[in-house]
C-alpha cells in the first residue's frame, strides 16, 4: 500500500468518525434541547419558584461527565501505564473554558427567568431567533463562510421563528401580570443573543487552543464550563437564600416531595445532554450547525409542549414546523453536495490545485 493510499484511507476513516460523532451529538443535543425546557417548566408550573436554583440545575449535573472521563482514562492507563496523562487540557484552553463557564452561568439565569414567566412554546420560539445572531457572530469571530444552502437554511429557520411569533399575544398566563410577562420575554431574548455569542466563541477557543482538540478534550472542557457556570449560579443562590427554601418548597410541591426531587435530578441530567451535545456538534462541525440543530428542534419542543402542558397548536406552529424541516434539509443537502465536490473534483478544480512546474 502506497503512502498516498494510506493517507487517503486515514482521511476517510477520520471523516467517517467525525460524521458518526456529529450524528451521535445531534441525538444527544436533541434529547437535552427538547426535554430540558419541559422539565424546567414542569418545576415552575407545579409550584417551584426559585429561578436561581433552576438555572443552577442546568449545569449542576457536571459530575456525570466524570464517568466517561474515568473510563477513558482507565483505558489510556492500561495502554500507557503510569505515563498516561490524567488531563489533556492546557492552561490556555482552561482559561477560555472558565470564561465560557461564567457566561453560561449568566445565560442560564436569563433563560430560567424566561421559562418561569413564559409558556414553553413562547420561550422556545424566542430562543430560535438565536440562529440569526449565531450566524452574525460566527461570521465575525471565526470567519464562517456561507454557502447558498446555509444562507437558505438560516433564512427559512428565522422565518419559521417569526411565523411562530404571530401568536405570542395570546400566550400570557392568566395569573401573570403584563410586566412579568414582558420582562420574561426580554430576558429570553437576552439569553438567545448571549448564547448565540457563546457558540462561535467556543469554536474560536477551539481554533486558538494551540493543541489538538479531541473528543476527550471536549468532555474535559464541558466539565470545566459547567463547573464554573454552577459556581456562578451558586453565588446567586446564596444571595437569594435558595438553599434554605428548597426543603420547604419540596414539601409544598403539587406533585409531592419525592417527585420534586425526581424533577430536580432529571433536570440536572437532561441539561447535561444539551451541553454535551452542543459542544460535540461544534467540535464535529461548527457553531452554525449547532445553532441550526437547536433551531430545527424548536417545532419538536412545541409539539411536546402541546402534549404535556396542553398548550395550543395554532396553524402558525404547523407552518413553522414545515419551514424548519425545509431549512434543516437544505443545509445538510448542501453539506452532502460539498462533500461530493471534494471527493470528485472537476477537471477545472484539479487544474487549479496542480502546482506549476
N, C-alpha and C positions, 0 to 999 in steps of 0.2 A: 504493500500500500504506500503510495507516494505521500510526501509531506502535504501537498496541496489537497489530496483526497482526505487525509486525516483532519486537516484544518476545516474542510467543508463539513465533515461528519460531526466534529466537535461543535461547530457553529450551529448545525441543525439540531443537535441534542440540546444545546443551550437555549435555542429558540423555542423548542418544544417544552422544555422545563419551565421557561418563563411564561409561556402561554398557559400551561397547566396551573401554575401559581396564580395567574390572573383569573382564571375561571374559579379556582378554589376561593380566592379572596373576594371575588364578586359575590359568591354564595354566602360567605361569612358576613360580608358587608350588608347583604340583603336581609339576613336574619336580624342583625343589630339595628339597621335603619328602619325596618318595618315594625319590629316588636318593641323596640326601645321607647318610642313615643306613646305606644298603647299602654305599656306597663306604668310609665311615668304618669300618664293621665289617670289611670286606674287609682294610683296613690292619691291623687288630688280629689277626684270626684267622690271617693268613698270616705273622705274625712281628713286626709293628710293636708297639712298647711305649711310645712316647713320648706321653703324654697331653697335655702342654703343646703339643707340635708338632701334634698332631691338632686341638686347639682353635684353634691359630694358623691352620691351613689353612681354617677355617670363614669367615674374613674376609680372608685374605691375598690373595684374588683381586680386591681393590678396584680395582687399576689398570685392570681391564677396563671399569669404569664410565667411564673417561676417553674411551673410543672413542665412545659415543653423545653424550657431553657435547661433545667436539670437533666432531663432525658438526653438532650443534645450534648450536654457537657459530659455525661457518663459515656456516651458513645465515642466522643472525641478522646476521652481519657483512656478508653480501652484500646485505642489505636496508638496514641502518642505517649501514654503513661504519664509520669509526673511533669512532663514538658507541656502538657495540654494547657492552653490559656483558659483562665476562668471567665474572663470577659474580653470581647474584641473592641469595645468602644474606647476611642481615644478622647483626650480632653476637648479637642475642637468639636467633635460630634456631641459629646456630653453637654458642653455649654449651649450648643444650639438646641438640644433636646430640653434643657431647663427653660429656655426662653419659650419654646413651643408649649411646654407644660403650663407655664404661668398664663399664657394667652388662652390656652384651652380651658383652664380653670375659670377665667373671666367669661369665656364664651358659654361654658356650662351654666353659669348663673343666669346669663341673659336668656338662654334657651329655656331653662327651667321656669323662669318667670313667665315667659310667653305661654308655655304649656299649662301653667297653673291658671292662666286667665282666659285662654282661648280654646275652642274646640280643636280636636286633633286635626280635622280637615283644614281648618284655617291656618293653624301654625305650620302644618306640612306644606301648604301651598306657598306660604311666605318663604320658608326655608328653600323651596325650589328655585327661588329667584337668585340664590347664591351662584347658580351656574353662570349667569351672565357676568357677575362680579369675578368669579374664578377665572373666566376666560380673559378678562381685562388684566387681572393681577398676574396671571401666567404669562401673558404677552410681555409685560414689563419686567417681571422678576426672572423668568427663565427663558425668555425669548421664544416662547412657544410658537411654532409655525402652524398656521391654519391652512386647511385644505377646503375645497368646496363642500366636501361631505361633513367636516367638523363644523363649519360655519352653518350649514343647513341644520345640523343636529342642535346646535346652540339656539338657533332661531326658533325651531319647532318646539323645543322644550320650554323656552322662555314664553312663547305664545301660549303654550299649554298652561303654564302657571298663571298667565294673565287672564285666560278664559275662566279659570277657577276663581280668580279674584272678583268676578262679577257677582258672586252670591254671598260675599262676606257680610254685607249689611244685615242679613237675617240670621247671623250666627251668634249674636251676643247672648250669652246665658241670661235667663230671666232674673237670677239673683245677683247679678253683677252690674255695677254702675258703668256708665259710658266712659268715665275717666279711667277706671281699672281696665276696661276693655281696650281702649286706645293706647294706654301705657303698655299693656301686654303686646299689642300689635307692633308698636315701635321698638320695644325691647327685642322682639323676634326678628325684626328687620336688621337691627344692630348685630344680633347673633349670626344672621346669614352673611352679612358683609364681613364680619370678623373671621368667620370660618372660611369664607372664600379667599381671604388673605392667607390664612394658615396653610391651606392645601398647597399652593405653589411655593410657600416659604419652606415647607417640608422638602419639596423637590429641590429647591435651591440648596438647602443644607446637605442633601444627598450629593449634589454636584460639587459642593465646596468642602466635602469632608476630608479629602486627601487620604482616603483609604477605600478599599474595595467594599462596596455595600452588598452584603449577603443577607439572606432571609433571617439568619440567626441575629445579625446586627439589627434588622428591622424589629425583631422581638425585643431586643435589649433597649432599643430606642423607645418602643411603646411603653415598656415598663418605667423608664425614666420620665417620659412625658406624663403618664398617668399618675405617677408618684408625686410629682411637683404640682400637677393640677389638683390632686387630692389635698395636698398641704395648703394650697391657696384657699380651697373651699373649707378646709378645717378651721382656718383662721376666721372665716366668715361665720361658721357655726358657733365658734367660741364667743365671738362678739354678740351673736344673736341668741345665745343661751339655748341652742337647739339640743345639745346633749342632755340637758336637764328635762326637756319637754318630751323627748321621744318615748320614754316608758308610759307616760300618761296618755300620749296620743295613741299608742298601740292599744291600750285598754279601751279607748273610746272609738276605735276604728269600726266602721259599719260591718265589715266582714269578719270581725273578730281579731283577737290579739295574735293568734297563730298565723292567720293568713296575712296579717300586717307584716310580720317578719318574713313570710314567704315572698310577698311582693317586693320587699326590700332586697332580699338576696337575689331574686330573679332579675331585678333591675340592674344590680351590680354586674351580674354575669352577662346579661344580654348586651349592655353597653360596651363591655369588653370586646364582644364580637364586632360591634361597629368600629371601634378604634383599630382593632387588629386588621379588619378588612380594609379600612380606609388607608392605613399605612402600607398594607400589602399591595393594594391597587396602584398607589403612587409609585411604589418600588417596581412593580411588574409592568406598568405602562406609564402613566403621567398623572399630574394633578387634575388635568382637564377630564381625563377618563373617569377619575374618581368622582368629580362633580357631575358628570353625565350619568353615571350609575346611580348616584344619590337622587338625582332629579327624576330619572325614569322610574324609580321605585315609588315616587310620590303617589301615583294613582292606586298602587297596591295598598299603601297605607290608608288612603281614602276609603277603599273598599272594606278593609278590615275595621276601620272606624265605624262604618255603616253597620257592619255585622255585630260588633261587640258593644258599641255605645249608642246604637240606634240613631246615628246621625243621618240626615237626609242626603240622598244621592240624586242631585239635580242633573239635568241634561248637560250642564257645563262640565260636570265631572266625567261624563262619558266622552265628550269631545276631547277633554284633556288627556284621557287615557289613550285615545287613538293617536293624538299628536305626539305624546311621549313615546309610544311604541314606534311610531314612524321615525322620530328623531334617533332613537336608540338603534334601529335597524340601519338608518342612514350612516351613522358613524361607523358601525362595525363593517358595513359593506365597503366603505371607503378604506378601512384598515385591511380588509381582505384583498382589495384591488391593489393597494400599495405594496403588500407582501408579494403579490404575483409579479408586479413590475420589478421588484428587487431580485426575485428568483429567476425571472425570464426577461432580462433586459433586451431592449430593441437594438438593432444594429447601430442606430444613431447614438444610443446611450453607451454602447460598448466602445464606439469610436471615440467618444468624448473621454472615456475612462482610460483609454490606451495611452501610455506615456510616449512622448515624442522621442525618437532615437537620438 
